[in-house]
Amino acid sequence: MNFVRLLDGFLILDACKQKAPNKVIFCKLPSRKIIDVAEEDLHYFENLIGIDLSENKVRLEQLKNLKALLEVNLSYN
């Protein structure tokens, strides 16, 4: 069975071991086979200033709802 690995709020909370989006400051999600983004979920992460999405298939424009973002690793995307 094929499935789309989706970057959404649940994945970010799980990866960062947080229960509330406003508690997430930095998130590491390298090599997760992410190929799509639930862009509408990202605006809840108002304090997220850094994200590592290296070795996935994510485009920078898909992260536009992360308004506080200062550091992005999209190498090998």
C-alpha contacts under 8 A as a table, 3 or more apart, distances in Angstrom:
res1	aa1	res2	aa2	distance
4	V	34	I	7.42
4	V	35	I	6.55
4	V	36	D	7.02
5	R	32	R	7.63
5	R	33	K	6.12
5	R	34	I	4.66
5	R	35	I	5.81
5	R	36	D	6.62
6	L	11	L	7.82
6	L	34	I	5.63
6	L	35	I	6.37
6	L	36	D	4.97
6	L	37	V	5.50
6	L	38	A	6.84
7	L	11	L	6.10
7	L	12	I	7.23
7	L	34	I	6.26
7	L	35	I	7.84
7	L	36	D	6.21
7	L	37	V	4.62
7	L	38	A	6.06
8	D	11	L	5.45
8	D	12	I	6.48
8	D	37	V	6.20
8	D	38	A	5.04
8	D	39	E	7.46
8	D	41	D	5.88
8	D	42	L	7.11
9	G	12	I	5.20
9	G	13	L	6.14
9	G	21	P	7.59
9	G	38	A	7.84
9	G	41	D	5.36
9	G	42	L	6.52
9	G	44	Y	7.95
10	F	13	L	5.18
10	F	14	D	6.04
11	L	14	D	5.14
11	L	15	A	6.02
12	I	15	A	5.18
12	I	16	C	6.09
12	I	27	C	6.86
13	L	16	C	5.24
13	L	17	K	5.76
13	L	18	Q	5.08
13	L	19	K	6.21
13	L	20	A	7.19
13	L	21	P	6.74
13	L	24	V	7.46
14	D	17	K	5.00
14	D	18	Q	6.59
15	A	27	C	7.04
15	A	28	K	7.17
15	A	29	L	7.13
16	C	24	V	6.81
16	C	26	F	7.79
16	C	27	C	5.94
16	C	28	K	7.59
18	Q	21	P	7.32
18	Q	23	K	6.67
18	Q	24	V	6.78
19	K	23	K	7.74
20	A	23	K	5.60
20	A	24	V	7.38
21	P	24	V	5.60
21	P	44	Y	5.86
21	P	45	F	4.92
21	P	46	E	7.51
21	P	47	N	8.00
22	N	25	I	7.84
22	N	44	Y	7.02
22	N	45	F	5.54
22	N	46	E	5.98
22	N	47	N	5.67
22	N	48	L	7.69
23	K	47	N	7.08
24	V	27	C	7.17
24	V	45	F	6.75
24	V	47	N	6.36
24	V	48	L	5.59
25	I	47	N	5.51
25	I	48	L	4.20
25	I	49	I	5.63
25	I	50	G	6.68
26	F	48	L	5.72
26	F	49	I	6.04
26	F	50	G	4.62
26	F	51	I	5.61
27	C	48	L	7.72
27	C	50	G	6.44
27	C	51	I	4.78
27	C	52	D	6.30
28	K	51	I	5.84
28	K	52	D	4.69
28	K	53	L	6.74
29	L	32	R	6.15
29	L	51	I	7.47
29	L	52	D	5.59
29	L	53	L	5.12
29	L	54	S	7.30
30	P	52	D	6.03
30	P	53	L	4.89
30	P	54	S	4.73
30	P	55	E	5.77
30	P	56	N	6.82
31	S	34	I	7.78
31	S	53	L	7.45
31	S	54	S	6.42
31	S	55	E	4.80
31	S	56	N	5.66
32	R	55	E	7.57
32	R	56	N	6.31
33	K	55	E	7.48
33	K	56	N	5.13
33	K	57	K	7.09
34	I	37	V	7.83
34	I	56	N	5.18
34	I	57	K	5.85
34	I	58	V	6.86
35	I	56	N	6.59
35	I	57	K	4.78
35	I	58	V	6.04
36	D	57	K	7.45
36	D	58	V	6.69
37	V	58	V	7.44
37	V	62	Q	6.50
38	A	41	D	5.68
38	A	42	L	7.21
39	E	42	L	5.46
39	E	43	H	7.70
39	E	62	Q	6.29
39	E	63	L	6.79
39	E	64	K	7.81
39	E	65	N	6.57
40	E	43	H	6.37
40	E	65	N	7.36
41	D	44	Y	6.14
41	D	45	F	7.99
42	L	45	F	5.62
42	L	63	L	7.41
42	L	65	N	5.50
42	L	66	L	5.79
43	H	46	E	6.23
43	H	65	N	4.95
43	H	66	L	5.76
43	H	67	K	7.30
45	F	48	L	5.49
45	F	66	L	6.60
46	E	66	L	6.69
46	E	67	K	6.54
46	E	68	A	6.15
47	N	68	A	5.98
47	N	69	L	7.99
48	L	51	I	7.57
48	L	66	L	6.95
48	L	68	A	5.99
48	L	69	L	5.95
49	I	68	A	5.25
49	I	69	L	4.03
49	I	70	L	5.08
49	I	71	E	6.29
50	G	69	L	5.71
50	G	70	L	5.90
50	G	71	E	4.47
50	G	72	V	5.78
51	I	69	L	7.81
51	I	71	E	6.41
51	I	72	V	5.15
51	I	73	N	6.43
52	D	72	V	5.92
52	D	73	N	4.63
52	D	74	L	6.73
53	L	56	N	6.19
53	L	58	V	7.35
53	L	72	V	7.48
53	L	73	N	5.68
53	L	74	L	5.27
53	L	75	S	7.60
54	S	73	N	5.65
54	S	74	L	4.61
54	S	75	S	4.79
54	S	76	Y	5.88
54	S	77	N	6.38
55	E	74	L	7.22
55	E	75	S	6.33
55	E	76	Y	4.78
55	E	77	N	5.34
56	N	74	L	7.77
56	N	76	Y	7.02
56	N	77	N	5.14
57	K	77	N	4.72
58	V	62	Q	7.03
58	V	74	L	7.33
58	V	77	N	6.09
59	R	62	Q	5.53
59	R	63	L	7.48
59	R	74	L	7.73
59	R	77	N	7.41
60	L	63	L	5.56
60	L	64	K	7.33
60	L	74	L	7.60
61	E	64	K	5.50
62	Q	65	N	7.79
63	L	66	L	5.73
64	K	67	K	6.84
66	L	69	L	5.59
69	L	72	V	7.38
74	L	77	N	5.81
